[in-house]
Amino acid sequence: MAVCTPKLFFPTLKNLKTNCILTSMRLNLPKKHDVEKFAKKKYDGFLNFRGEDTRNSFTSHLYEALESSGLTIFKDDVSLRVETEISTQLLEAVEVSRTAIPIFSVDYASSPWCLDELVKIMECNKKYELSVVPVFYDVDPSDVRHQRNTLANSFAKLNEKYKDQPERVKRWKQALTDAANLTGIDVRNR
């Protein structure tokens, strides 16, 4: 695995944020006795994000920095194959990743796709020891944990829309709570 040295095309603060993520991922590199377990992993990282919020800003910069450091990262607009069903590919990509990076943003909780991916991420975290490094982009981690303030409106609308699927909504809430309870990177107002 290459040493994590992202290109310096970010302002200093963004470099710091990216380096925090790179360091978190490096800490989860396989040890010698784990090499076989990780040998089947296709991606070093899986980016889970709300496209409208961060695709052309933070997420694209993070993707470029991680890729330029020698890591193989799954990002939906780069990695998806056209010939197969998108939702299946996304969920399969989580399973073949070593680290998942959910990027929580203001409207993240308005996307059932993001939340379904997050449920899969947290399932793999428990089942297969998938490393999860949450990023809190302009949201307070406790707001994600409790689905309040900035995430409350988005989640309330989704809750209403999916009221006939209470178990699915319950899984979303639990995944948000579980992910927000992990050590992550807070990039609010910086």
N, C-alpha and C positions, 0 to 999 in steps of 0.2 A: 504494500500500500504506500502511495506517495506521501511525503511530508506535506502537511497542510500549510501552504503559503499562497493565499489568494492574491490576485493582482491588485494593485493599489489604484483602482479606478473609482473607489468610493471616497466620500469625505471621511475624515478620520473617525467620526462617530459610527458611521455605517460599517467601517472596517472593524471596529471594536465589536459590534453586534455580530457580524459574520464570523469573526474569530471566536466569539463565545460559542456559536453553533458548531464551528469546526472542532473546537476543543471538546465539546460535549460528545460529538460523534467519534473523535479519536479515542476518548476514554472508553468507548464501547467497542473498540476493535477487538477481534477475536484473540484470545490467548492461544498458545500453542495447542493446548488440549481441546480447544473449541474449534479449531480450523475445519475439521470435517463437518461440523454442524453448520458453519457459515459458508462452506464451499458451494452449497447449492443456492446461495443467495445471488440473484441477478443484479440487484441494486444495492448500493451503499445507503441510499436514502430515498424516501418517498415523501414528496411535498403534498400536503393536504391543505387547501386554501380556497377561499371564496374569490373566484376569478375577477369579478367586478370590483372588488375592494383592492386587491393587491397584485393581480397578474402582471400588469405593465409597470409596476414600481418595485416594491420591496421583494416580492417573490422572484421576479425575473433577475434582479441583482443578486439575490441569494443563490439562485440556481447557477448563474454564471460563475460566481465565486467558488461554489462547491465543485462544479465541474472543472474549473481551471486548477483546482487544487489536486486533481487526479481522482476524484470520487465519481462514481456513476450514479446519477440522480434521476428518479422518475418524476417527470413533470408532464401533466396530461397533454398539453398542447404540443409537446415535443415527442413524447414517447408512445402515444396511442397509435395502434394500427387501425386503418380504416375498415378492413375487411371483417372485423369481429365486433360483437356488441360491446359498447363502451363500458357499461356498468360492470360487466364480467371482467374486462381487462383491468379496470381500476382495482377491484377487489383482489384479483390474482396478483397484481403488482405489489399490493401490501404484503401478501404472503411471501413473496420472494425478495423482500427488502430487509436489510439489517437494522435500519433506523427509520422511524417515521417522524416527520416534522409537521405537526398540525400548526397552521398559522392562524390564530384566532384574531378576527377583525370585527369591526362594528356590525356588519351584516352577515357574518359567518353563520349564525344560527337561523338565518332565513332560508338556508339551502338544504333541502332534504338529501341531496347528493353528498354534500360535505359531511353531514351528520351520519349518513349511512357508512361513509368511508371511516369516520371517526369510530363508530361502533366496531367495525372490522379491525381497525388499528388497536383498539383497547382489548378486543378478544385475542388478537395475536400477541399482544403484550403479556397477557396472562398465560396463554397456552404455549407459545413458542419463544417467550422471552424477547420479543421484539422490543428494541430500545425505542423510547418515545421522548422526544425533546420538544415540548410545546413552546411556541413563540407567541407572546401576547402583544399584538401589533395595535397600538392605540386602544386597547381595552385592559381593564383591571383584571388580574387573574381571579379575584374573588367574584367579579361580575360573571365570569365564565362559569366558575364553580357553582354559583347560585342562580344563574340565568336571570340576572337583575340589571338595572340601569341600562347601559348601552345595548345589552343583548335581550332585555325583557320584551320590548315591542316585537322584535323579529321572532323570538321564540313563541310569544303569545299568538301571533298570527299563524304560525306553523302548527301550534297546538290545536287551534280552532279548525284549521284545514284538515288535520289528520285525527280529529276527535273520534272517528270510527276505527282508528288503529291505536288504541291506548298503550298496547305493549310496545309498539314501535317508538312512540313518544317517550315512554318510560326508559327504553334503551338509550335514546338520544340524551335524555337528562343525565342518566348514570354515566354515559361516556364523557359528557362535558365535565361532570363533577370529577370523575376519575382522572381525566387528563389534566385538569386544572390543579389537582392535588400533587402532581408530579413537579419535580424541580424543572423550571423552564427559564426562558429568557424574556424579560419584560422590556419592550421597546416603545413604551408610551411616550408621547410628547418629547421626543429627542431628535 
